[in-house]
Amino acid sequence: MKKIILTALMLAATVGADAQWIRVWSGGESTRYSISDAATLPYTAAGSTLTIGSDTYATAAIDSITVVNPVTVTWNGTTASVDIPATAEGVTATVSGADVVINNTSTTIEHEFILRGSSSAGSLTYNGDYKTKFHLDGLSLISATGGAIDIQCGKRIDLILVDGTTNSLADAATGTQKAAFNCQGHLEVSGSGSLTVVGNARHAIRSNEYLFLKKNTGTITVTKAASDGIHVGEYLQMNGGTITISGTAADGLQVETDATSTEELNGQFIMNGGTINVTLAAEDSKAIRLDADATDASIVPQMQLLDGTVSVSLTATANGSKGIASDGNMIIGSATTAPTVGITVAAGTYTDPTTAEENRATGIKADLTLTIAGGTTTVKATGTKSRGVRATTLTATGGSLTVTNTGSKSQGIKLDNTFVSGQGGTVSGSFKY
C-alpha cells in the first residue's frame, strides 16, 4: 500500500498545475484534498499511518489515492468556455454560444466537473455512462431554450454545492425539458453552499431515481415550479441540509415508487435530519408526498420522519390539498429521536370536476397507519371544513400529537379504526370515526 500511495503522489507532482486535488478512497468513500494540502505527507508508526492535513489514515485501510484533474466549464454572459485537461480521457465538449454539451465515453474514470460563472442564456447537457461529480462553484445559469442542467446519465451523480458559494438555476418557460435541473440517475447532494432553482416549464428539480442529501448539505430552495418543486422517482433519504419550497403549481416535494426498480429502499421517504419547509398555495396538491405505484401492490410506501424539522403551511388558496401525505404508512419519530413537525391548514375544500367529490384540505394523511413514536407533532386546521389528520389507523408509542381544529365545520382526527390509548405517547384532539 505504501508503494501505491507514493506512486500516486509522484503522479500528482508530475501533472503539476493541471492537478487540482487528490482523493483518498477508503471503504468506498473518498475525501478530497488540494495538492497543496498534500505537499507534505508524513508516515508514522513504521509506515502504517499516513497524515494529510489534519487527517490521519491507517495505510492498510486506504483503498487507493487518485489524482483529480477536473474539467472546468465557465459561463460569461452569452458565451461559455470548457477547459478539458489532457488527462480527462473520453471527455469532449461542444459549445454554441452559452449552451454547452459534454459527452463522456469513459466507463472506468469518475470524472469531476467544476461549473462556474453566469449566463442568462446558457445551459449544460451532459451525456455519459459512468458515475460523475459536479461542483457548483458560484454558478448562475438561466436557459433560453430548455433546461438549465440536464444530466443524461443513469449512474450515481454527486452534486457538490461548494462551501461558501451561492448558485442559481432556471429553465426556459417553453421546451420539452422535465426540469430546470434534471438528473436521469441517482442524485447525491453534499457541500454547504446554496442552490436556488426556478422551474418555469415543469419541475424545478427532478431525480429520475433516488435523491440523497448528506449531513453536510447546505440549502436548496425552490421559489417557483410549473409542476412539482422537487420530483423523485424511487426514494428520498435526507440526513441533513435545508429544503425550502414555495410557488409550485402542483406538489412541493413528491417522491414516487418505481415498479421496475430493484433498489432496496424503493418507495421510502426517510428523513434522518435536516429541515424541510414547504408553503403550498396550489389546489388539490400535496406539500410533501410519498406516492404509491398502483401497478405493483407488493410495494408498500413508508414515510419515516425520524428526526429534524418539518414545517408546512397550506395557504387559504390550497383548497383540498394535503400537508404531508403517504400512500402507505407514516412514522414520525422514534424511541431515540425527536423531530419537530408543524402543519397549518388555512385552506378549505376542493370539488373534483370529474366526480363532484368534495375533498378537505388536510394536515396529515396516511392511507394506512400513522405512528407517532417520538418528537412533537402539531397540526392546526383553521380553514373552513379543513381537517387535521386522516388515517386508517393511529398508533402512538412515544412523543406527542396535538391537533386543533378551529375552522368552521372543521375536523380534528378522522380514523377508520378506533384509536386505542395507553400505548405510550400523547395524542390530543377531537376524534371522528
Secondary structure, DSSP 8 states (H G I E B T S, - for coil): -HHHHHHHHHHHHHHGGG--EEEEEETTEEEEEETTTTS---EETTTTEEEETTEEEEGGG--EEEEE--EEEEEETTEEEEE--TT-TTEEEEEETEEEEEEE--SS---EEEEEEEESSEEEEEEESS-EEEEEEEEEEE-SSS-SEEEE--SEEEEEE-TT-EEEEE--SSSS-SEEEEESSEEEEE-S-EEEEEESSSEEEEESS-EEE-TT--EEEEEEESS-SEEESS-EEESS-EEEE--BSS-SEEE---TT---TTTTEEEE-SSEEEEEE--TT-EEEEE---TT-TT---EEEE-SSEEEEEE-TT-TT-EEEEESSEEEE--SS---EEEEEE---EEE-TTT--EEE-EEEEEEEEEEE-SSEEEEEE-STT-EEEEEEEEEESSSEEEEEE-STT-EEEEESS-----SSSEEES-EE-
